[in-house]
Amino acid sequence: MNPFKKKLDDFFEISKRGSSFKIETFAGIATFLAMAYILTVNPVMMQGFGALGFDRTAALIIATAFGAIVGTLLLAVLAKVPFAQAPGMGLNAMIGGLMIAAAFGTGTAFTYQNLMAIVFLSGLIFLLVSFVPVGKNAETGEYITAREKIFDGIPPAIRSAIPVGIGLFIAFIGLQNAKVIIGDPAGTLVKLVSFNSWSNPEALALAANAVVCLFGLIVIAVLSRYKVKGAIIIGVLAATVLAMPLGVVDFDVIAGSGGVSWKFWENFGKFFSFSDTEGAFGMLFKGGFDFPANSLFTVIVLIITFSMIDMFDTIGTVVGCASNAGLIDKTGKPLNYSKIMYSDSIATVTGAVFGTSTVTTFVESGAGVAVGGKTGFTALVVAGLFLLSIFVLPVFAFIPSAAAASALVYVGVLMIGRVKDIDFHDVRVAVPAFIIIIGMPLTYSITNGIGLGIISYVLISLVCYVVDIVKFKKSAGEKPKWPISLVTGIIVVLFLLYFLLPQSI
C-alpha cells in the first residue's frame, strides 16, 4: 500500500473496520445512484412545481449539489460515517407550497429570500441545541444535549406520524404535478385525469404526463422488489425515455439552450446571480431577514417546524443506518453521534446560503451500507460524484417533472411505511396521529398538519388525565402520570398563537 493510500486507510479506519477501498467505492456509487434523483426533484419542488413562472433550474441544481457535497463531506471527514446528505424531501415541498401560497395571495407574502432565511435560522437553532448540555446520563456519564431532551419531549406517536404525513403529502404533490390527479370544478376538489378523451388535445397532453409518471413508478417498484441499486434514478430515466415520443420533454434543454447550458461557467453565472428569478447563492442576504409585517409567530412556527422535521429525519435515519452497518457503541448510540448532528446542522446553514432547502441525512445511505460501506470514504465518494454532476447539468434538467414525479410518489411510499410504528389501538395517540397524516395533504401544509395533530394530542391527553385522576381518587390504583412534557406544552402554545392570531397563514 503506497503512503498516500495508507494515510487514507488510517484516517478513515478502512482496514480497522474490516472494509476495503473497493467496497467503500462501490458503496459510495450505490448511495449516489439511490439519491441522485434529488438533483432533478429538488429544483422542481423549490420552484413551486413550475406554477410561479420563473426558471431557477440551473441555479437550484447547483445549489442542491453543493448542499449535498458540503453535508456529505462533513459526514466523511468529521463524523467518518458512510452516510450522505442532501436537501431533504418534504421540506422542499413545504418551501414550494409556501411560495405558491404567497404568489396567489392565499398565505403570508414570503419571498424566496425569506424562506432561505428561515431555513438558515432553523439550522442555527439545530446547531445550538446539538451543542448545549442540559444534564448528564447517570449510567454512562455522558452529557445530554438539549437536542436529545427536545426529541424525547415529543410524544413517540407524533414523531412517527410526521414522516408518514410528509410521505403522503409528497406522493400527493407528485400525483398532482404529473397530472394523474387534477382539479375538479364540479365540486369534489380533485379527480383522476381522463385517459379516454382521444379527441381533446389538452386532455391527451395531461394523460401523457400521467402515463409517464405511472410508468416510472412501476419500473421503480419492480426494480426495488429485486433490490436493484439505483432503482429510483433508473425508473426516472426510463420514464424520461417514454416521455420523448409522448411529447412530454423539452429537447431544447438537452441541447443546452433551455436555460441550462453545457458550459458550466454559464450555469455558475446563474447560480451566483442576484436575480430574483434566476440566482440562488446568498439570496437570504438580499432582504431575506426583512420578513412581511405581522408575521412574527408564523416565522417562529415555521422555524420550529423545519427544525423538528430535520431533527426527527436525521435521528431516525442515522440510528437505522448505523445499526445496519454495525456502527453502534456499547450504549446503543451511533458512533460519532454528536459529530453527525453537528454535520447535519452545519450543512443546513450552508445549504441555506447556497439557496436550497434543509439539508439532512438521507435514508438512501442505506444503499451503500447494504453494499458494505462502513467508513467515511463511502461518503467521500458520494460527495465526489455530486461534484461531477455539476458538469452535466443539462442531463438532469432534461428530465421532465412528470418523470421526476414518479420518484416523489415512491419516496412517499417509503416514508408512509413508518405508520406501523403508531399504536392505533390507543385512541389518545391514534386520533392525533391520523390528524397529522391526513392534515398535511388536505391542508396542503406540513406546518398545519403538525400543529393540528399536536394540539389535538394535548387536548385529548388532558381530558383523559382529568378523568383518570377522578377514577384514581375513587380507587386504590396507581396515580396517573402528567401526560404533557414541557417541550410539547411550549410547542402547542406557539401553534395556538399561529392559528389564532390574524397574521397566521
Rosetta blueprint (number, residue, H / E / L):
1 M L
2 N L
3 P H
4 F H
5 K H
6 K H
7 K H
8 L H
9 D H
10 D H
11 F H
12 F H
13 E L
14 I L
15 S L
16 K L
17 R L
18 G L
19 S L
20 S L
21 F H
22 K H
23 I H
24 E H
25 T H
26 F H
27 A H
28 G H
29 I H
30 A H
31 T H
32 F H
33 L H
34 A H
35 M H
36 A L
37 Y L
38 I H
39 L H
40 T H
41 V H
42 N H
43 P H
44 V H
45 M H
46 M H
47 Q L
48 G H
49 F H
50 G H
51 A L
52 L L
53 G L
54 F L
55 D L
56 R L
57 T H
58 A H
59 A H
60 L H
61 I H
62 I H
63 A H
64 T H
65 A H
66 F H
67 G H
68 A H
69 I H
70 V H
71 G H
72 T H
73 L H
74 L H
75 L H
76 A H
77 V H
78 L H
79 A H
80 K L
81 V L
82 P L
83 F L
84 A L
85 Q E
86 A E
87 P E
88 G L
89 M L
90 G L
91 L H
92 N H
93 A H
94 M H
95 I H
96 G H
97 G H
98 L H
99 M H
100 I H
101 A H
102 A H
103 A H
104 F L
105 G L
106 T L
107 G L
108 T L
109 A L
110 F L
111 T L
112 Y H
113 Q H
114 N H
115 L H
116 M H
117 A H
118 I H
119 V H
120 F H
121 L H
122 S H
123 G H
124 L H
125 I H
126 F H
127 L H
128 L H
129 V H
130 S H
131 F H
132 V L
133 P E
134 V E
135 G E
136 K E
137 N L
138 A L
139 E L
140 T L
141 G L
142 E L
143 Y E
144 I E
145 T E
146 A H
147 R H
148 E H
149 K H
150 I H
151 F H
152 D H
153 G H
154 I L
155 P L
156 P H
157 A H
158 I H
159 R H
160 S H
161 A H
162 I H
163 P H
164 V H
165 G H
166 I H
167 G H
168 L H
169 F H
170 I H
171 A H
172 F H
173 I H
174 G H
175 L H
176 Q H
177 N H
178 A L
179 K L
180 V L
181 I E
182 I E
183 G E
184 D E
185 P L
186 A L
187 G L
188 T L
189 L E
190 V E
191 K E
192 L E
193 V L
194 S L
195 F L
196 N L
197 S L
198 W L
199 S L
200 N L
201 P H
202 E H
203 A H
204 L H
205 A H
206 L H
207 A H
208 A H
209 N H
210 A H
211 V H
212 V H
213 C H
214 L H
215 F H
216 G H
217 L H
218 I H
219 V H
220 I H
221 A H
222 V H
223 L H
224 S H
225 R H
226 Y L
227 K L
228 V L
229 K L
230 G L
231 A H
232 I H
233 I H
234 I H
235 G H
236 V H
237 L H
238 A H
239 A H
240 T H
241 V H
242 L H
243 A H
244 M L
245 P L
246 L L
247 G L
248 V L
249 V L
250 D L
251 F H
252 D H
253 V H
254 I H
255 A L
256 G L
257 S L
258 G L
259 G L
260 V L
261 S L
262 W L
263 K L
264 F H
265 W H
266 E H
267 N H
268 F H
269 G H
270 K H
271 F H
272 F L
273 S L
274 F L
275 S L
276 D L
277 T L
278 E L
279 G L
280 A L
281 F L
282 G L
283 M H
284 L H
285 F H
286 K L
287 G L
288 G L
289 F L
290 D L
291 F L
292 P L
293 A L
294 N L
295 S L
296 L H
297 F H
298 T H
299 V H
300 I H
301 V H
302 L H
303 I H
304 I H
305 T H
306 F H
307 S H
308 M H
309 I H
310 D H
311 M H
312 F H
313 D H
314 T H
315 I H
316 G H
317 T H
318 V H
319 V H
320 G H
321 C H
322 A H
323 S H
324 N H
325 A H
326 G L
327 L L
328 I E
329 D L
330 K L
331 T L
332 G L
333 K L
334 P E
335 L L
336 N L
337 Y H
338 S H
339 K H
340 I H
341 M H
342 Y H
343 S H
344 D H
345 S H
346 I H
347 A H
348 T H
349 V H
350 T H
351 G H
352 A H
353 V H
354 F H
355 G L
356 T L
357 S L
358 T L
359 V E
360 T E
361 T E
362 F L
363 V L
364 E L
365 S H
366 G H
367 A H
368 G H
369 V H
370 A H
371 V H
372 G L
373 G L
374 K L
375 T L
376 G H
377 F H
378 T H
379 A H
380 L H
381 V H
382 V H
383 A H
384 G H
385 L H
386 F H
387 L H
388 L H
389 S H
390 I H
391 F H
392 V H
393 L H
394 P H
395 V H
396 F H
397 A H
398 F H
399 I L
400 P L
401 S H
402 A H
403 A H
404 A H
405 A H
406 S H
407 A H
408 L H
409 V H
410 Y H
411 V H
412 G H
413 V H
414 L H
415 M H
416 I H
417 G H
418 R H
419 V H
420 K H
421 D H
422 I L
423 D L
424 F L
425 H L
426 D L
427 V H
428 R H
429 V H
430 A H
431 V H
432 P H
433 A H
434 F H
435 I H
436 I H
437 I H
438 I H
439 G H
440 M H
441 P H
442 L H
443 T H
444 Y L
445 S L
446 I H
447 T H
448 N H
449 G H
450 I H
451 G H
452 L H
453 G H
454 I H
455 I H
456 S H
457 Y H
458 V H
459 L H
460 I H
461 S H
462 L H
463 V H
464 C H
465 Y H
466 V H
467 V H
468 D H
469 I H
470 V H
471 K H
472 F H
473 K H
474 K L
475 S L
476 A L
477 G L
478 E L
479 K L
480 P L
481 K L
482 W L
483 P L
484 I L
485 S L
486 L H
487 V H
488 T H
489 G H
490 I H
491 I H
492 V H
493 V H
494 L H
495 F H
496 L H
497 L H
498 Y H
499 F H
500 L H
501 L L
502 P L
503 Q L
504 S L
505 I L
